[in-house]
């Protein structure tokens, strides 16, 4: 069996997922290939992972290559960890919308940043899928960890011709939080969760067969920490009746109510951790993590190698899916898949995040019926944006792109149409190198921008700093707490 990692220069995901896979005894002779467009990042991660393999006594030699087709050749599984445009593009995803009053915590799933991220991703995933169809093993499965997860997974299944499963650990993280709030261990609590990625709803929460869903809201409100750090999720549960998977910061930018007035954002967020809602928080910790890893890499090689085994395995779904398909051991998780009627009151062609079972017969998704109406409506507000953004990227249609921005819950709550039109022009121009499909439209955007500058009709910036932006630490500042800096750099996902 061969497994290929694309975007393998991602230190957190690649090393973590490979450790998970090689914890399975049957996979100790797996063929592994890494590919990336950044030779330096690829080499650093290769060195760490190969050292782990050697220290665990396995006879596996990672093939690290800049040639994507060579990496994909005969692969049965491809794992995607790519961030198209890396931190340079990500900075524009956050900073340009902020000039128009769109204050994002993350900006990689929906909202202005997520919509533009989808345009960049889909431009390259079209080529990824073509290569998988042409050179990978027949029936190769793409396990997608790249954001915006639902939009990328939607594209790959509908247009890419590759079976793609979107993977995220938001459900697991929320599961842990729920168990903690209710006073149980995670393994003592059974959950059923359904919706769309980053807006999935805990429909059932049971302990020893007893339904505990109605006990969760008072438990959260009475928790001295969660009552401060999860104000958005708690308020959403009050209004919709169900707890949602995603963190306070993430969820706050998928709906129109909590980040639309700069003066009120601090009412809903907490700055003890970026994930609670800090302006540009994910960009800050990603920047710090990358800078520290670059600086500290020689010391990483002096640290003890990772040990492969069941006790070192994470809760990421990827390795368990492969294990179920290859060995027949049954695995139950929550996956992002094409709906196909699983949730009856969401569109059949959208991507939903729902329970599934994996065994030697495949990935099996049960039919769940209908979501509660309010939960379905909240999901539909995001699905509409996803559909417009995917179609915009496929067709290189700037009108659909602008309409996606208009229909986005937070952008629409903050900006008027003229501001949205100008913001899209500015983002297209700033991201030109990653948007080849928009070449003609970007040329027209530049002409409009130059004319508006000459005429003095450019809309002036509304916000430049954001409601809750924190300082990005320098390498020297991070050196004051090397343990924390290394933990941040190694995190597979900074949440």
ABEGO torsion letter per residue (X at the ends): XBBBBBGAABAAAAAAAAAAAAABAAAAABBBBBBBABAAAAAAAAAAAAAAAAAAGBBBBBBBBABAAAAABGBABBBBABBBGEAAAAAAAAAAAAAAGBBBAAGAABEAAAAAAAAAAAAAAAAAAAAAAAABBBGBBBBBABOBAAAAAAAAAAAAGBBBBBBBAAAAAAAAAAAAAAGBBAAABBBBBBEBBGBBBBABBBBGGBBAAAAAAAAAAABAAAAAAAAAAAAAAAAAGBBBABBAAAAAAABAAAAABAAAAAAABBAABAAAGBBGAAAAAAAAAAAAAAAAAAAAAABBBBBBEAAABBABAAAAAAAAAAAGBBBBBBBBBBAGGABAABBAABBBBBBBBBBAAEBBBBBAEBBBAAAAAAAAAAAAAAAAAAAAAAAGBAAAAAAAAAABAAAAAABBAAAAAAAAAAAAAAAAAABAAAAAAAAAAAAAAAAAAAAGABBBBABAAEABBBBBBBAAAAAABAAAAAAAAABABAX
